[in-house]
Amino acid sequence: MSPTEPEKKKSFYATMIVLTVVLLVVLLTCVPYLVTIASAEGPVERSAADASPIFGVTIPPGYKQWELVAPAEEAAPLDELRAVVGNQTAIDAYQAGKLPFPDGTILVKRAWKRKQSPEFASATIPGAATTVQVMVKDSRKYAATGGWGFGRFINGRPVDEAQHRTCFACHEARAKSHDYVFTRLAP
């Protein structure tokens, strides 16, 4: 062996160690991030207990990050603040002024009890959450109810069948001309 061969071996091993450390750092940094993304965007398995009676609608994963359609305030006796959010299909339809809404549209109404802000006397802020209400457009599956499936949830659990039987009648009586949807896109 010539005197340069051991130095070449040392250099090779040093390079391999540096590359291994860099690879480990990249893996340890990226893998948790990728796992988080995959679990957030992947399908969420739900049991029948999570689905609304009659319609089988569930609370869609990730809905809290959806775009706002419009806020609302409900007077007494409910005294609620509400926000309706929509998936991208809903937002695209609203922005295009497209009625009826296309299949795949999902609207979620979040509701909270109104309460006075402790920091600002004239402000009303959300208090305790009351309900999450979901409308899913599938014109074949929900043909008998204007193409919409409904879900009303309290603390993440669907309310009883009797309450779900009132959903379509209310929407039909008050919003039939707007594809059974009350909420208009906020300006």
C-alpha positions in Angstrom: 0.0 0.0 0.0 1.2 3.4 -0.9 1.0 6.2 1.8 -1.9 7.9 -0.1 -4.1 4.8 0.0 -4.8 5.0 3.7 -5.6 8.7 3.4 -8.0 7.9 0.5 -9.7 5.3 2.7 -10.0 7.8 5.5 -11.4 10.4 3.2 -13.9 7.9 1.8 -15.0 6.8 5.3 -15.3 10.5 6.4 -17.5 11.2 3.3 -19.7 8.2 4.0 -20.2 9.2 7.6 -21.1 12.8 6.6 -23.5 11.5 4.0 -25.1 9.1 6.5 -25.5 11.9 9.1 -27.1 14.2 6.5 -29.5 11.4 5.4 -30.5 10.7 9.0 -31.1 14.4 9.6 -33.3 14.7 6.5 -35.2 11.5 7.3 -35.8 12.5 10.9 -36.9 16.0 9.9 -39.1 15.1 6.9 -40.8 11.8 7.9 -42.9 13.2 10.7 -44.0 16.0 8.5 -44.9 13.6 5.7 -46.8 11.3 8.1 -48.8 14.3 9.4 -49.7 15.3 5.8 -50.7 11.8 4.8 -52.8 11.3 7.9 -54.6 14.6 7.5 -55.4 14.1 3.8 -56.1 10.4 3.9 -59.4 8.8 4.3 -60.8 8.8 7.8 -62.6 5.7 8.8 -65.8 6.4 10.6 -68.2 4.1 12.3 -72.0 4.0 11.8 -72.3 5.8 15.2 -70.5 8.8 13.7 -73.0 9.1 10.8 -76.2 11.0 10.9 -79.4 8.9 10.9 -81.3 8.7 7.6 -78.6 10.3 5.5 -75.3 8.7 6.7 -73.5 12.0 6.6 -70.4 12.4 8.8 -68.4 15.4 9.8 -65.8 15.9 7.1 -62.1 15.8 8.2 -60.3 19.1 7.9 -63.4 21.2 7.6 -62.1 23.8 10.1 -59.5 24.8 7.5 -62.1 25.3 4.8 -62.8 28.7 3.3 -65.5 30.9 4.9 -68.7 31.2 2.9 -70.4 33.6 5.3 -70.9 34.4 9.0 -74.3 34.7 10.6 -75.9 35.6 13.9 -79.0 33.8 15.2 -81.3 35.7 17.5 -83.0 34.5 20.6 -83.8 31.9 21.7 -80.7 30.3 20.2 -78.4 33.4 20.6 -75.7 31.9 18.4 -72.8 33.0 16.2 -72.5 30.9 13.1 -70.0 30.4 10.3 -70.6 28.5 7.2 -67.6 27.0 5.5 -67.4 25.1 2.2 -65.1 22.6 0.5 -63.5 23.7 -2.7 -66.4 22.5 -4.8 -68.8 24.7 -2.8 -66.5 27.7 -3.0 -66.0 27.3 -6.8 -69.8 27.1 -7.3 -70.5 30.1 -5.1 -67.9 32.2 -6.9 -69.2 31.2 -10.3 -72.8 31.8 -9.2 -73.6 28.2 -10.2 -77.0 26.8 -9.2 -77.8 24.0 -8.6 -74.7 23.3 -6.6 -72.7 20.4 -8.2 -72.5 17.0 -6.7 -69.6 16.8 -4.2 -70.5 20.2 -2.6 -70.1 20.1 1.1 -71.2 22.9 3.4 -70.5 22.9 7.2 -72.2 25.3 9.6 -70.4 25.8 12.9 -72.3 27.4 15.7 -71.4 28.8 19.1 -73.3 30.5 21.9 -72.9 34.3 21.8 -71.1 35.9 24.7 -69.9 39.4 25.4 -66.1 39.9 25.1 -64.4 40.4 28.4 -61.9 42.8 26.7 -64.2 44.9 24.5 -67.7 45.8 25.9 -69.4 46.2 22.5 -68.0 43.0 21.0 -69.8 39.6 20.9 -67.5 36.6 20.7 -68.0 32.8 20.3 -68.7 31.0 23.6 -69.3 27.3 23.9 -69.8 25.3 20.7 -73.3 24.2 20.1 -73.6 22.3 16.8 -71.9 21.3 13.6 -74.3 21.0 10.8 -73.4 19.4 7.4 -75.0 19.4 4.0 -73.6 17.0 1.3 -74.7 17.3 -2.3 -75.2 13.9 -4.1 -78.2 14.2 -6.5 -78.6 10.4 -6.9 -78.1 9.3 -3.3 -80.3 12.1 -1.9 -82.8 12.5 -4.7 -85.8 12.4 -2.3 -84.4 15.4 -0.4 -83.4 17.8 -3.3 -80.1 16.1 -3.8 -78.9 17.0 -0.3 -77.9 14.8 2.7 -77.9 16.4 6.1 -76.1 15.9 9.4 -76.5 17.7 12.7 -73.9 16.9 15.4 -73.5 17.9 19.0 -70.1 17.2 20.6 -69.2 15.3 17.5 -72.1 12.9 17.8 -75.2 12.9 15.5 -78.5 14.0 17.0 -81.5 11.7 16.9 -83.5 10.6 13.8 -86.5 12.8 14.7 -84.3 16.0 14.5 -82.9 14.8 11.1 -86.4 14.3 9.7 -86.9 18.1 10.1 -83.9 19.2 8.0 -85.2 18.9 4.5 -88.7 20.3 5.3 -87.2 23.5 6.7 -84.8 23.9 3.7 -87.6 23.1 1.2 -89.9 25.6 2.8 -87.4 28.5 2.9 -84.7 28.0 0.4 -86.0 25.8 -2.5 -85.3 28.5 -5.0 -81.6 28.6 -4.0 -81.0 24.8 -4.3 -82.2 24.4 -0.7 -79.2 26.4 0.7 -79.8 29.3 3.0 -76.3 30.8 3.0 -75.2 33.2 0.4 -71.6 34.1 -0.3 -70.5 37.0 1.9 -69.4 40.0 -0.2 
